[in-house]
């Protein structure tokens, strides 16, 4: 079975590694050009794995460019895997492989479609989601389903833990799917479009800006959704940008919106629209007087 693999992020790397560990050969890997590093917070270089396995490696700006289509046409793959890739494939590419083009989406298709599914799953307060492998069609995430496995979302989960859950599920699912695809016994389950709920839009780093007038729980949820491998929720303090990676709720009334009420072992207690939120892990992007703030428990967070 001749495989072409398209992917550019940490999830993609884990899936490719699993395919190779299962002793399936990959004819070529297409990944993002290095200049795309700044556009994808979970960007991953594929140089090491392709060098080790002596796989043809093409770094692209756009997978639909004619030179890339020409290379894939010459390979005539049985299947193309598109894992962790934001660019939509045009019809010219979709028609090439004999067995189809398999993509992945970390939602329970067809309920939720669109961009940034892990952060949106947290923001929407879902209690479970799924990883879906599906046959990519010209539509948006509406192709037949190859396989789907659910995972739970708890109140202690954040984007970091969900990304890890998704990655481990992906490795299991690709391991189970490869023999079925090779033998011709893989399923194709049409999506029931009546089950569709909503399409999620793209999220940008600016969506992580904290509004301290919101309830503590809502801010905490935003922080959980925006943390690694994504850019993080953020605010400003005395001219410094503070990226917040982890927080904890405290059932204590606020003394003021955005006001620093206490600092305890580098944990910052901040007032919100109702209760106190404890900032547990953060990064100071540009520090003016952060040490003074930490020592004197002074200052107020604000939107720049």
Secondary structure, DSSP 8 states (H G I E B T S, - for coil): --EEEE--BHHHHHHHHHHHHTT--EEEEEEE-GGGGGG-TTB---HHHHHHTT-EEEEES-TTSHHHHHHHHHHT-SEEEE-S--S---HHHHTTSSS-EEEEESS-TTSEEES-HHHHHHHTT-SEEEEEEEE--SSSS-S-EEEEEEEE--TT--HHHHHHHHHHHHHHHHHHHHHHHHHT----B---GGG--EEE----GGGGB--TTS-HHHHHHHHHHH-TTS--EEEEETTEEEEEEEEEEEEEE-SSTTBEEEEETTEEEEE-SSEEEEEEEEEESS-SSHHHHHHHT--B-B--
